[in-house]
Amino acid sequence: MDWLDNHIGGSLHIRKIEQGNTDEVQLKLEHKGIHDDHTHALDGYTGESVLILRGEGRVIQPGGTELPLPENTFLIPVEKIMQTRMNSQTMTVETERARYDINESG
């Protein structure tokens, strides 16, 4: 959480790798927190505590097309975090299902 606190107000590039698929998001981090999320309980993705990253963002599609980030919110399930690594510019979070590489971006 300290790493994220140090990046509030900055731009982050988030790459999520899950089951061979890669999703990318560009986000200007305005707020972060941990909350219970029951909105995705049916698909089994969260339904538990999640790390919420909020701020104006864009989903980067293959080929470079960009779409608005839904609800300016990016979720990472925290109940299933297996490992985290970080340095001053990068944080990596690994869960049972995915790896999230979060980097400072200009």
C-alpha positions in Angstrom: 0.0 0.0 0.0 2.9 2.3 0.7 4.1 1.9 -2.9 0.7 3.0 -4.2 0.5 5.9 -1.7 3.8 7.2 -3.3 2.2 7.1 -6.7 -1.1 8.8 -6.0 -1.5 11.6 -8.6 0.8 9.8 -11.0 0.2 7.8 -14.1 0.4 4.0 -13.9 0.6 1.4 -16.7 -1.1 -1.9 -15.5 -0.5 -5.1 -17.4 -2.7 -8.1 -16.3 -1.7 -11.5 -17.6 -4.2 -14.3 -17.1 -4.5 -17.6 -18.8 -2.5 -16.5 -21.8 -4.5 -13.2 -22.2 -3.0 -9.8 -21.6 -5.0 -6.7 -20.7 -3.4 -3.3 -20.4 -4.7 -0.2 -18.6 -3.3 3.3 -18.3 -4.5 5.0 -15.1 -4.0 8.3 -13.4 -4.1 7.1 -9.8 -6.4 9.3 -7.7 -7.4 6.9 -4.9 -6.7 3.4 -3.7 -8.3 1.2 -1.0 -9.3 -2.3 0.0 -13.0 -3.1 0.0 -15.3 -6.1 -0.1 -16.6 -6.6 -3.6 -19.7 -8.8 -4.1 -20.5 -7.4 -7.6 -18.5 -10.1 -9.3 -19.3 -13.0 -7.0 -21.2 -14.9 -9.7 -18.3 -15.2 -12.0 -16.0 -16.2 -9.2 -13.5 -13.5 -10.0 -13.7 -11.5 -6.8 -16.6 -11.7 -4.4 -14.1 -11.1 -1.7 -11.8 -8.3 -0.7 -10.3 -6.3 -3.6 -7.7 -3.7 -4.0 -9.5 -0.8 -5.8 -7.4 1.6 -7.9 -9.5 4.6 -9.0 -8.7 7.3 -11.4 -9.2 8.4 -15.0 -8.1 5.6 -17.1 -8.0 3.9 -20.5 -8.1 0.3 -21.5 -5.5 -0.3 -24.3 -6.8 -2.7 -26.9 -4.6 -4.9 -29.2 -3.6 -2.7 -32.1 -3.5 0.4 -29.9 -7.2 1.4 -29.8 -8.1 2.9 -26.4 -11.4 2.8 -24.6 -12.5 4.4 -21.3 -11.8 2.4 -18.2 -15.2 1.3 -16.9 -16.2 3.3 -13.8 -12.6 4.6 -13.7 -11.9 1.6 -11.5 -9.4 -1.3 -11.7 -9.8 -4.3 -9.3 -7.2 -6.8 -8.0 -8.5 -9.6 -5.7 -6.4 -9.5 -2.5 -7.6 -12.7 -0.8 -5.7 -14.8 -3.3 -2.4 -12.8 -3.5 0.5 -15.3 -3.5 3.4 -12.9 -4.0 4.3 -9.2 -4.4 7.5 -7.7 -5.5 8.4 -4.0 -5.9 11.0 -1.4 -6.4 10.7 2.3 -6.8 9.2 2.1 -10.3 7.4 -1.2 -10.5 5.1 -3.4 -8.4 4.2 -7.0 -9.4 1.3 -8.8 -7.7 0.7 -12.5 -8.4 -2.6 -14.1 -7.5 -3.9 -17.7 -8.1 -5.3 -16.5 -11.5 -3.2 -13.7 -12.8 -0.1 -11.5 -12.6 -0.3 -7.7 -12.5 2.7 -5.6 -13.5 2.1 -2.0 -12.4 4.7 0.5 -13.6 5.2 4.2 -13.4 4.5 5.9 -16.7 5.2 9.3 -17.9 
